Amino acid sequence: MRTTIRINDHLLEQAKARAAAEGRTLTSLIEEGLTILLSRPKDKRPPIKLPLSQATGGVLPGVDLNRSSDLEEIMSAP
């Protein structure tokens, strides 16, 4: 299955270098990492209760919350 994810640039470069050094694909490296993580027992800490914002307002004009790439551009704009 194909999907799009956002990964920290430095982490991605490390993963690409590791995959290349091991003669494997980035996909196989990510799959192995997820497999290891998901095979560990789930942490049984109680859930954190986050406060709800009382702020009013809304989305800026022209912002589509369904397009994460647009949101990232807006949030990183000076």
MIZADREN-700934 format. One record per residue: residue number from 1; residue in one letter; chain; x, y, z of N, C-alpha, C, O in turn. Coordinates in steps of 0.1 Angstrom, whole numbers. Layout:
REM MIZADREN-700934
@num:NUM	residuo:A	cadena:A	n.X:X	n.Y:Y	n.Z:Z	ca.X:X	ca.Y:Y	ca.Z:Z	c.X:X	c.Y:Y	c.Z:Z	o.X:X	o.Y:Y	o.Z:Z $
...
This chain:
REM MIZADREN-700934
@num:1	residuo:M	cadena:A	n.X:8	n.Y:-12	n.Z:0	ca.X:0	ca.Y:0	ca.Z:0	c.X:9	c.Y:12	c.Z:0	o.X:19	o.Y:12	o.Z:7 $
@num:2	residuo:R	cadena:A	n.X:5	n.Y:22	n.Z:-7	ca.X:12	ca.Y:35	ca.Z:-7	c.X:6	c.Y:45	c.Z:2	o.X:-6	o.Y:45	o.Z:3 $
@num:3	residuo:T	cadena:A	n.X:14	n.Y:53	n.Z:9	ca.X:9	ca.Y:63	ca.Z:17	c.X:19	c.Y:74	c.Z:18	o.X:31	o.Y:73	o.Z:14 $
@num:4	residuo:T	cadena:A	n.X:15	n.Y:86	n.Z:23	ca.X:24	ca.Y:97	ca.Z:25	c.X:25	c.Y:100	c.Z:40	o.X:15	o.Y:101	o.Z:47 $
@num:5	residuo:I	cadena:A	n.X:38	n.Y:102	n.Z:44	ca.X:40	ca.Y:105	ca.Z:58	c.X:50	c.Y:116	c.Z:58	o.X:58	o.Y:119	o.Z:49 $
@num:6	residuo:R	cadena:A	n.X:50	n.Y:123	n.Z:69	ca.X:60	ca.Y:134	ca.Z:71	c.X:70	c.Y:129	c.Z:81	o.X:67	o.Y:125	o.Z:92 $
@num:7	residuo:I	cadena:A	n.X:83	n.Y:131	n.Z:78	ca.X:94	ca.Y:126	ca.Z:86	c.X:104	c.Y:138	c.Z:88	o.X:107	o.Y:145	o.Z:78 $
@num:8	residuo:N	cadena:A	n.X:109	n.Y:140	n.Z:99	ca.X:119	ca.Y:150	ca.Z:102	c.X:131	c.Y:147	c.Z:92	o.X:135	o.Y:136	o.Z:90 $
@num:9	residuo:D	cadena:A	n.X:135	n.Y:158	n.Z:86	ca.X:146	ca.Y:157	ca.Z:75	c.X:158	c.Y:150	c.Z:80	o.X:164	o.Y:141	o.Z:73 $
@num:10	residuo:H	cadena:A	n.X:163	n.Y:153	n.Z:92	ca.X:175	ca.Y:146	ca.Z:97	c.X:173	c.Y:131	c.Z:99	o.X:181	o.Y:123	o.Z:96 $
@num:11	residuo:L	cadena:A	n.X:161	n.Y:128	n.Z:104	ca.X:158	ca.Y:114	ca.Z:107	c.X:157	c.Y:106	c.Z:93	o.X:162	o.Y:95	o.Z:92 $
@num:12	residuo:L	cadena:A	n.X:151	n.Y:113	n.Z:83	ca.X:150	ca.Y:107	ca.Z:70	c.X:164	c.Y:104	c.Z:64	o.X:166	o.Y:94	o.Z:58 $
@num:13	residuo:E	cadena:A	n.X:173	n.Y:114	n.Z:65	ca.X:186	ca.Y:112	ca.Z:60	c.X:193	c.Y:101	c.Z:67	o.X:200	o.Y:93	o.Z:60 $
@num:14	residuo:Q	cadena:A	n.X:192	n.Y:100	n.Z:80	ca.X:198	ca.Y:89	ca.Z:87	c.X:192	c.Y:75	c.Z:82	o.X:200	o.Y:66	o.Z:81 $
@num:15	residuo:A	cadena:A	n.X:179	n.Y:75	n.Z:81	ca.X:173	ca.Y:62	ca.Z:76	c.X:177	c.Y:58	c.Z:62	o.X:180	o.Y:47	o.Z:60 $
@num:16	residuo:K	cadena:A	n.X:178	n.Y:68	n.Z:53	ca.X:183	ca.Y:65	ca.Z:40	c.X:197	c.Y:60	c.Z:40	o.X:201	o.Y:50	o.Z:33 $
@num:17	residuo:A	cadena:A	n.X:206	n.Y:66	n.Z:48	ca.X:220	ca.Y:62	ca.Z:49	c.X:221	c.Y:48	c.Z:55	o.X:229	o.Y:40	o.Z:50 $
@num:18	residuo:R	cadena:A	n.X:213	n.Y:45	n.Z:65	ca.X:213	ca.Y:32	ca.Z:71	c.X:208	c.Y:21	c.Z:61	o.X:214	o.Y:11	o.Z:60 $
@num:19	residuo:A	cadena:A	n.X:198	n.Y:24	n.Z:54	ca.X:192	ca.Y:15	ca.Z:44	c.X:203	c.Y:12	c.Z:33	o.X:205	o.Y:1	o.Z:29 $
@num:20	residuo:A	cadena:A	n.X:209	n.Y:23	n.Z:28	ca.X:220	ca.Y:21	ca.Z:18	c.X:231	c.Y:13	c.Z:23	o.X:237	o.Y:4	o.Z:16 $
@num:21	residuo:A	cadena:A	n.X:236	n.Y:16	n.Z:35	ca.X:247	ca.Y:8	ca.Z:41	c.X:244	c.Y:-6	c.Z:43	o.X:253	o.Y:-15	o.Z:42 $
@num:22	residuo:E	cadena:A	n.X:231	n.Y:-10	n.Z:45	ca.X:227	ca.Y:-23	ca.Z:46	c.X:222	c.Y:-30	c.Z:33	o.X:218	o.Y:-41	o.Z:33 $
@num:23	residuo:G	cadena:A	n.X:223	n.Y:-22	n.Z:22	ca.X:219	ca.Y:-27	ca.Z:9	c.X:204	c.Y:-31	c.Z:8	o.X:200	o.Y:-41	o.Z:2 $
@num:24	residuo:R	cadena:A	n.X:196	n.Y:-22	n.Z:14	ca.X:182	ca.Y:-25	ca.Z:14	c.X:174	c.Y:-12	c.Z:11	o.X:180	o.Y:-1	o.Z:10 $
@num:25	residuo:T	cadena:A	n.X:161	n.Y:-13	n.Z:9	ca.X:153	ca.Y:-2	ca.Z:6	c.X:149	c.Y:6	c.Z:19	o.X:149	o.Y:0	o.Z:30 $
@num:26	residuo:L	cadena:A	n.X:146	n.Y:18	n.Z:17	ca.X:141	ca.Y:26	ca.Z:28	c.X:128	c.Y:21	c.Z:33	o.X:125	o.Y:20	o.Z:45 $
@num:27	residuo:T	cadena:A	n.X:119	n.Y:16	n.Z:24	ca.X:107	ca.Y:10	ca.Z:28	c.X:109	c.Y:-2	c.Z:37	o.X:102	o.Y:-3	o.Z:47 $
@num:28	residuo:S	cadena:A	n.X:118	n.Y:-11	n.Z:34	ca.X:120	ca.Y:-23	ca.Z:42	c.X:126	c.Y:-19	c.Z:56	o.X:122	o.Y:-25	o.Z:66 $
@num:29	residuo:L	cadena:A	n.X:134	n.Y:-8	n.Z:57	ca.X:139	ca.Y:-3	ca.Z:70	c.X:127	c.Y:2	c.Z:78	o.X:126	o.Y:-1	o.Z:90 $
@num:30	residuo:I	cadena:A	n.X:119	n.Y:10	n.Z:72	ca.X:107	ca.Y:16	ca.Z:79	c.X:98	c.Y:5	c.Z:84	o.X:93	o.Y:5	o.Z:95 $
@num:31	residuo:E	cadena:A	n.X:95	n.Y:-5	n.Z:75	ca.X:86	ca.Y:-16	ca.Z:79	c.X:92	c.Y:-24	c.Z:90	o.X:84	o.Y:-28	o.Z:99 $
@num:32	residuo:E	cadena:A	n.X:105	n.Y:-26	n.Z:91	ca.X:111	ca.Y:-34	ca.Z:102	c.X:110	c.Y:-26	c.Z:115	o.X:107	o.Y:-31	o.Z:125 $
@num:33	residuo:G	cadena:A	n.X:112	n.Y:-13	n.Z:114	ca.X:111	ca.Y:-4	ca.Z:126	c.X:97	c.Y:-4	c.Z:131	o.X:95	o.Y:-5	o.Z:143 $
@num:34	residuo:L	cadena:A	n.X:87	n.Y:-3	n.Z:123	ca.X:73	ca.Y:-4	ca.Z:127	c.X:69	c.Y:-17	c.Z:133	o.X:62	o.Y:-18	o.Z:143 $
@num:35	residuo:T	cadena:A	n.X:74	n.Y:-28	n.Z:127	ca.X:72	ca.Y:-41	ca.Z:132	c.X:77	c.Y:-43	c.Z:146	o.X:70	o.Y:-48	o.Z:155 $
@num:36	residuo:I	cadena:A	n.X:89	n.Y:-38	n.Z:148	ca.X:95	ca.Y:-39	ca.Z:161	c.X:87	c.Y:-31	c.Z:171	o.X:84	o.Y:-36	o.Z:182 $
@num:37	residuo:L	cadena:A	n.X:84	n.Y:-19	n.Z:168	ca.X:77	ca.Y:-10	ca.Z:177	c.X:63	c.Y:-16	c.Z:180	o.X:59	o.Y:-16	o.Z:192 $
@num:38	residuo:L	cadena:A	n.X:56	n.Y:-21	n.Z:170	ca.X:42	ca.Y:-26	ca.Z:172	c.X:42	c.Y:-40	c.Z:179	o.X:32	o.Y:-44	o.Z:185 $
@num:39	residuo:S	cadena:A	n.X:53	n.Y:-47	n.Z:180	ca.X:54	ca.Y:-60	ca.Z:186	c.X:56	c.Y:-58	c.Z:201	o.X:54	o.Y:-68	o.Z:209 $
@num:40	residuo:R	cadena:A	n.X:61	n.Y:-46	n.Z:206	ca.X:63	ca.Y:-44	ca.Z:220	c.X:50	c.Y:-43	c.Z:227	o.X:40	o.Y:-38	o.Z:222 $
@num:41	residuo:P	cadena:A	n.X:49	n.Y:-46	n.Z:240	ca.X:37	ca.Y:-45	ca.Z:248	c.X:33	c.Y:-30	c.Z:249	o.X:42	o.Y:-21	o.Z:249 $
@num:42	residuo:K	cadena:A	n.X:21	n.Y:-27	n.Z:248	ca.X:16	ca.Y:-13	ca.Z:249	c.X:18	c.Y:-8	c.Z:263	o.X:17	o.Y:-14	o.Z:273 $
@num:43	residuo:D	cadena:A	n.X:23	n.Y:5	n.Z:263	ca.X:25	ca.Y:12	ca.Z:276	c.X:11	c.Y:14	c.Z:283	o.X:2	o.Y:18	o.Z:277 $
@num:44	residuo:K	cadena:A	n.X:11	n.Y:11	n.Z:296	ca.X:-2	ca.Y:11	ca.Z:303	c.X:-4	c.Y:23	c.Z:312	o.X:-10	o.Y:23	o.Z:322 $
@num:45	residuo:R	cadena:A	n.X:3	n.Y:34	n.Z:308	ca.X:1	ca.Y:47	ca.Z:315	c.X:-14	c.Y:52	c.Z:313	o.X:-19	o.Y:49	o.Z:302 $
@num:46	residuo:P	cadena:A	n.X:-19	n.Y:58	n.Z:323	ca.X:-33	ca.Y:64	ca.Z:321	c.X:-33	c.Y:75	c.Z:310	o.X:-23	o.Y:82	o.Z:309 $
@num:47	residuo:P	cadena:A	n.X:-43	n.Y:76	n.Z:303	ca.X:-44	ca.Y:86	ca.Z:293	c.X:-43	c.Y:100	c.Z:299	o.X:-47	o.Y:103	o.Z:310 $
@num:48	residuo:I	cadena:A	n.X:-37	n.Y:109	n.Z:291	ca.X:-35	ca.Y:123	ca.Z:296	c.X:-48	c.Y:131	c.Z:292	o.X:-52	o.Y:130	o.Z:280 $
@num:49	residuo:K	cadena:A	n.X:-53	n.Y:138	n.Z:301	ca.X:-65	ca.Y:146	ca.Z:298	c.X:-60	c.Y:160	c.Z:295	o.X:-55	o.Y:167	o.Z:303 $
@num:50	residuo:L	cadena:A	n.X:-63	n.Y:164	n.Z:282	ca.X:-58	ca.Y:177	ca.Z:277	c.X:-69	c.Y:187	c.Z:279	o.X:-81	o.Y:184	o.Z:278 $
@num:51	residuo:P	cadena:A	n.X:-66	n.Y:200	n.Z:282	ca.X:-76	ca.Y:210	ca.Z:284	c.X:-81	c.Y:214	c.Z:271	o.X:-75	o.Y:214	o.Z:260 $
@num:52	residuo:L	cadena:A	n.X:-94	n.Y:218	n.Z:271	ca.X:-100	ca.Y:223	ca.Z:258	c.X:-99	c.Y:238	c.Z:257	o.X:-100	o.Y:245	o.Z:267 $
@num:53	residuo:S	cadena:A	n.X:-96	n.Y:242	n.Z:245	ca.X:-94	ca.Y:257	ca.Z:243	c.X:-107	c.Y:264	c.Z:244	o.X:-117	o.Y:259	o.Z:239 $
@num:54	residuo:Q	cadena:A	n.X:-107	n.Y:276	n.Z:249	ca.X:-119	ca.Y:284	ca.Z:249	c.X:-118	c.Y:295	c.Z:239	o.X:-127	o.Y:304	o.Z:238 $
@num:55	residuo:A	cadena:A	n.X:-108	n.Y:294	n.Z:230	ca.X:-106	ca.Y:304	ca.Z:220	c.X:-117	c.Y:304	c.Z:210	o.X:-123	o.Y:294	o.Z:207 $
@num:56	residuo:T	cadena:A	n.X:-120	n.Y:316	n.Z:205	ca.X:-130	ca.Y:317	ca.Z:194	c.X:-123	c.Y:321	c.Z:181	o.X:-111	o.Y:324	o.Z:181 $
@num:57	residuo:G	cadena:A	n.X:-130	n.Y:320	n.Z:170	ca.X:-123	ca.Y:324	ca.Z:158	c.X:-126	c.Y:312	c.Z:148	o.X:-136	o.Y:306	o.Z:148 $
@num:58	residuo:G	cadena:A	n.X:-117	n.Y:310	n.Z:139	ca.X:-118	ca.Y:300	ca.Z:129	c.X:-106	c.Y:299	c.Z:121	o.X:-95	o.Y:303	o.Z:124 $
@num:59	residuo:V	cadena:A	n.X:-108	n.Y:293	n.Z:109	ca.X:-97	ca.Y:290	ca.Z:100	c.X:-95	c.Y:303	c.Z:91	o.X:-105	o.Y:310	o.Z:88 $
@num:60	residuo:L	cadena:A	n.X:-83	n.Y:306	n.Z:88	ca.X:-80	ca.Y:317	ca.Z:80	c.X:-86	c.Y:315	c.Z:66	o.X:-88	o.Y:304	o.Z:61 $
@num:61	residuo:P	cadena:A	n.X:-90	n.Y:326	n.Z:59	ca.X:-96	ca.Y:325	ca.Z:46	c.X:-86	c.Y:318	c.Z:37	o.X:-74	o.Y:320	o.Z:36 $
@num:62	residuo:G	cadena:A	n.X:-92	n.Y:309	n.Z:29	ca.X:-84	ca.Y:301	ca.Z:19	c.X:-77	c.Y:289	c.Z:25	o.X:-70	o.Y:282	o.Z:17 $
@num:63	residuo:V	cadena:A	n.X:-78	n.Y:286	n.Z:38	ca.X:-72	ca.Y:274	ca.Z:43	c.X:-81	c.Y:262	c.Z:43	o.X:-93	o.Y:263	o.Z:47 $
@num:64	residuo:D	cadena:A	n.X:-76	n.Y:252	n.Z:37	ca.X:-84	ca.Y:239	ca.Z:36	c.X:-78	c.Y:229	c.Z:46	o.X:-67	o.Y:224	o.Z:43 $
@num:65	residuo:L	cadena:A	n.X:-85	n.Y:226	n.Z:57	ca.X:-79	ca.Y:217	ca.Z:67	c.X:-77	c.Y:203	c.Z:62	o.X:-71	o.Y:195	o.Z:69 $
@num:66	residuo:N	cadena:A	n.X:-82	n.Y:200	n.Z:50	ca.X:-80	ca.Y:186	ca.Z:45	c.X:-67	c.Y:185	c.Z:36	o.X:-64	o.Y:175	o.Z:31 $
@num:67	residuo:R	cadena:A	n.X:-60	n.Y:196	n.Z:35	ca.X:-48	ca.Y:196	ca.Z:26	c.X:-36	c.Y:200	c.Z:36	o.X:-33	o.Y:211	o.Z:38 $
@num:68	residuo:S	cadena:A	n.X:-30	n.Y:189	n.Z:41	ca.X:-19	ca.Y:191	ca.Z:50	c.X:-7	c.Y:199	c.Z:44	o.X:0	o.Y:206	o.Z:52 $
@num:69	residuo:S	cadena:A	n.X:-5	n.Y:197	n.Z:32	ca.X:7	ca.Y:204	ca.Z:26	c.X:4	c.Y:219	c.Z:26	o.X:13	o.Y:227	o.Z:28 $
@num:70	residuo:D	cadena:A	n.X:-8	n.Y:224	n.Z:23	ca.X:-12	ca.Y:238	ca.Z:24	c.X:-10	c.Y:243	c.Z:38	o.X:-5	o.Y:254	o.Z:40 $
@num:71	residuo:L	cadena:A	n.X:-14	n.Y:235	n.Z:48	ca.X:-13	ca.Y:239	ca.Z:62	c.X:2	c.Y:241	c.Z:66	o.X:5	o.Y:251	o.Z:73 $
@num:72	residuo:E	cadena:A	n.X:10	n.Y:232	n.Z:61	ca.X:24	ca.Y:233	ca.Z:65	c.X:30	c.Y:245	c.Z:59	o.X:39	o.Y:252	o.Z:65 $
@num:73	residuo:E	cadena:A	n.X:27	n.Y:249	n.Z:46	ca.X:32	ca.Y:261	ca.Z:40	c.X:28	c.Y:273	c.Z:48	o.X:36	o.Y:282	o.Z:50 $
@num:74	residuo:I	cadena:A	n.X:15	n.Y:274	n.Z:52	ca.X:10	ca.Y:285	ca.Z:60	c.X:17	c.Y:286	c.Z:73	o.X:21	o.Y:297	o.Z:77 $
@num:75	residuo:M	cadena:A	n.X:19	n.Y:275	n.Z:80	ca.X:25	ca.Y:275	ca.Z:93	c.X:39	c.Y:279	c.Z:93	o.X:45	o.Y:284	o.Z:103 $
@num:76	residuo:S	cadena:A	n.X:46	n.Y:276	n.Z:82	ca.X:61	ca.Y:279	ca.Z:81	c.X:63	c.Y:292	c.Z:75	o.X:75	o.Y:296	o.Z:74 $
@num:77	residuo:A	cadena:A	n.X:53	n.Y:299	n.Z:70	ca.X:55	ca.Y:312	ca.Z:64	c.X:60	c.Y:322	c.Z:75	o.X:55	o.Y:322	o.Z:86 $
@num:78	residuo:P	cadena:A	n.X:68	n.Y:332	n.Z:71	ca.X:74	ca.Y:341	ca.Z:81	c.X:63	c.Y:351	c.Z:85	o.X:66	o.Y:360	o.Z:93 $
